[in-house]
Amino acid sequence: MIKIKNDKVNGFIAKVNVIDVKTGKIVNENIIVKCERHATIEALNADMAKFNLPTRMEFVEWVN
């Protein structure tokens, strides 16, 4: 995870699978995502759903 000086999480770097929301099939596997505005993948997926994006992220592993 990316951290700032006061130990609050300020994003993450993770390997994820990109999933099609309608079919549930994997669109892309093992994609490395760097996100600086969300602390978790769940928060990122919630924002993606707000904008009706056709994909969501599925966690695979953390990247150092």
MARBA-3410 file (N, C-alpha, C, O; in Angstrom, 1 decimal):
64
0.8,-1.2,0.0,0.0,0.0,0.0,0.9,1.2,0.0,2.0,1.2,0.5 ~ 0.4,2.3,-0.6,1.0,3.6,-0.5,0.7,4.3,0.8,-0.5,4.4,1.1 ~ 1.6,4.8,1.5,1.3,5.5,2.7,1.9,6.9,2.7,2.9,7.2,2.1 ~ 1.2,7.8,3.5,1.8,9.1,3.6,2.3,9.2,5.1,2.2,8.3,5.8 ~ 2.9,10.4,5.4,3.6,10.5,6.6,2.8,10.3,7.9,3.4,9.7,8.9
1.6,10.6,7.9,0.8,10.4,9.1,0.1,9.0,9.2,-0.8,8.8,9.9 ~ 0.6,8.1,8.4,0.2,6.7,8.4,-1.2,6.4,7.9,-1.7,5.3,8.0 ~ -1.8,7.4,7.2,-3.1,7.2,6.6,-2.8,6.6,5.2,-1.8,7.0,4.5 ~ -3.6,5.7,4.8,-3.4,5.1,3.4,-3.8,6.1,2.4,-4.9,6.8,2.5 ~ -3.0,6.3,1.4,-3.2,7.2,0.3,-3.2,6.5,-1.0,-2.6,7.0,-2.0
-3.8,5.4,-1.1,-3.9,4.6,-2.3,-3.3,3.3,-2.2,-3.0,2.8,-1.1 ~ -3.1,2.6,-3.4,-2.6,1.2,-3.3,-2.0,0.9,-4.7,-2.3,1.6,-5.7 ~ -1.2,-0.1,-4.7,-0.7,-0.7,-6.0,-1.0,-2.2,-5.8,-0.5,-2.9,-4.9 ~ -1.8,-2.7,-6.7,-2.2,-4.1,-6.6,-2.3,-4.8,-8.0,-2.5,-4.1,-9.0 ~ -2.2,-6.1,-8.1,-2.4,-6.8,-9.3,-3.9,-7.2,-9.2,-4.3,-7.8,-8.2
-4.6,-7.0,-10.3,-6.1,-7.2,-10.3,-6.5,-7.9,-11.6,-5.7,-7.9,-12.6 ~ -7.6,-8.5,-11.6,-8.3,-9.0,-12.8,-9.4,-8.0,-13.1,-10.1,-7.6,-12.2 ~ -9.6,-7.7,-14.4,-10.7,-6.8,-14.8,-11.8,-7.7,-15.2,-11.7,-8.6,-16.1 ~ -13.0,-7.5,-14.6,-14.2,-8.4,-14.8,-15.3,-7.6,-15.5,-15.6,-6.5,-15.1 ~ -15.9,-8.2,-16.5,-17.1,-7.6,-17.1,-18.3,-7.8,-16.2,-18.5,-8.9,-15.7
-18.9,-6.7,-15.9,-20.0,-6.7,-14.9,-21.2,-7.5,-15.4,-21.8,-8.3,-14.6 ~ -21.6,-7.4,-16.6,-22.8,-8.1,-17.1,-22.5,-9.7,-17.2,-23.4,-10.4,-16.8 ~ -21.4,-10.1,-17.8,-21.2,-11.5,-18.0,-20.4,-12.2,-16.9,-20.5,-13.4,-16.7 ~ -19.7,-11.4,-16.1,-18.9,-12.0,-15.0,-17.6,-12.6,-15.5,-16.8,-13.2,-14.7 ~ -17.3,-12.5,-16.8,-16.1,-13.0,-17.4,-14.9,-12.1,-17.2,-15.0,-10.9,-17.1
-13.7,-12.7,-17.1,-12.5,-11.9,-17.0,-12.1,-11.3,-18.3,-12.0,-12.0,-19.3 ~ -11.9,-10.0,-18.3,-11.6,-9.3,-19.5,-10.1,-9.2,-19.7,-9.5,-9.5,-20.8 ~ -9.4,-8.9,-18.6,-7.9,-8.8,-18.5,-7.4,-9.5,-17.2,-8.1,-9.3,-16.2 ~ -6.3,-10.2,-17.3,-5.8,-10.9,-16.1,-4.5,-10.2,-15.6,-3.7,-9.8,-16.5 ~ -4.3,-10.2,-14.3,-3.0,-9.8,-13.7,-2.6,-8.4,-14.2,-1.4,-8.3,-14.6
-3.4,-7.5,-14.2,-3.1,-6.1,-14.5,-2.7,-5.4,-13.2,-3.3,-5.5,-12.2 ~ -1.6,-4.6,-13.3,-1.1,-3.9,-12.2,-1.8,-2.5,-12.2,-1.7,-1.8,-13.2 ~ -2.4,-2.2,-11.1,-3.2,-0.9,-11.0,-2.6,-0.1,-9.8,-2.3,-0.6,-8.7 ~ -2.3,1.2,-10.1,-1.9,2.1,-9.1,-3.0,3.1,-8.9,-3.4,3.8,-9.9 ~ -3.5,3.2,-7.7,-4.6,4.1,-7.4,-4.3,5.0,-6.3,-3.9,4.5,-5.2
-4.3,6.3,-6.5,-3.9,7.2,-5.4,-5.1,7.9,-4.7,-4.9,8.6,-3.8 ~ -6.3,7.7,-5.2,-7.5,8.3,-4.6,-8.4,7.4,-3.8,-9.3,7.9,-3.1 ~ -8.1,6.1,-3.9,-8.9,5.2,-3.1,-8.0,4.3,-2.2,-6.9,4.0,-2.6 ~ -8.5,4.0,-1.0,-7.7,3.2,-0.1,-7.9,1.7,-0.3,-7.0,0.9,0.0 ~ -9.0,1.3,-1.0,-9.2,-0.1,-1.2,-9.8,-0.3,-2.6,-10.2,0.6,-3.3
-9.7,-1.6,-3.0,-10.3,-1.9,-4.3,-11.8,-1.8,-4.3,-12.4,-1.5,-5.3 ~ -12.4,-2.1,-3.1,-13.8,-2.0,-3.0,-14.3,-0.6,-3.1,-15.3,-0.4,-3.8 ~ -13.5,0.4,-2.6,-13.9,1.8,-2.8,-13.8,2.2,-4.3,-14.6,2.9,-4.8 ~ -12.8,1.7,-5.0,-12.6,1.9,-6.4,-13.8,1.4,-7.2,-14.3,2.0,-8.0 ~ -14.2,0.1,-6.8,-15.3,-0.5,-7.5,-16.6,0.2,-7.3,-17.4,0.4,-8.2
-16.8,0.8,-6.0,-18.0,1.5,-5.7,-18.1,2.8,-6.6,-19.1,3.1,-7.1 ~ -16.9,3.5,-6.8,-16.9,4.7,-7.6,-17.2,4.3,-9.1,-17.8,5.0,-9.8 ~ -16.6,3.2,-9.5,-16.8,2.8,-10.9,-18.3,2.5,-11.1,-18.8,2.7,-12.2 ~ -18.9,1.9,-10.2,-20.4,1.6,-10.3,-21.2,2.8,-10.3,-22.2,2.8,-11.0 ~ -20.8,3.9,-9.6,-21.6,5.1,-9.7,-21.7,5.7,-11.1,-22.7,6.3,-11.4
-20.6,5.5,-11.8,-20.5,6.0,-13.2,-21.0,5.0,-14.2,-20.8,5.2,-15.4 ~ -21.5,3.8,-13.8,-22.0,2.8,-14.6,-21.0,2.3,-15.6,-21.3,2.0,-16.7 ~ -19.8,2.1,-15.1,-18.7,1.6,-16.0,-18.9,0.1,-16.1,-19.4,-0.6,-15.2 ~ -18.6,-0.5,-17.3,-19.0,-1.9,-17.5,-18.0,-2.9,-16.9,-18.2,-4.1,-17.1 ~ -17.0,-2.5,-16.2,-16.1,-3.4,-15.6,-15.9,-3.1,-14.1,-16.3,-2.1,-13.6
-15.3,-4.1,-13.4,-15.0,-4.0,-12.0,-13.6,-4.7,-11.8,-13.2,-5.4,-12.6 ~ -13.0,-4.4,-10.7,-11.7,-5.0,-10.4,-11.8,-6.1,-9.4,-12.6,-6.0,-8.4 ~ -11.0,-7.2,-9.6,-11.0,-8.3,-8.6,-9.6,-8.4,-8.2,-8.6,-8.6,-9.0 ~ -9.3,-8.4,-6.9,-8.0,-8.4,-6.3,-7.3,-9.8,-6.5,-7.9,-10.8,-6.4 ~ -6.0,-9.7,-6.9,-5.2,-10.9,-7.1,-4.1,-10.9,-6.0,-4.0,-11.8,-5.2
-3.3,-9.8,-6.0,-2.2,-9.7,-4.9,-1.7,-8.3,-4.8,-1.8,-7.5,-5.8 ~ -1.1,-8.0,-3.7,-0.5,-6.7,-3.5,0.8,-6.6,-4.2,1.5,-7.6,-4.3 ~ 1.2,-5.5,-4.7,2.5,-5.2,-5.3,3.3,-4.3,-4.4,2.8,-3.3,-4.0 ~ 4.6,-4.7,-4.2,5.4,-3.8,-3.4,6.1,-2.7,-4.2,6.8,-1.9,-3.6
END
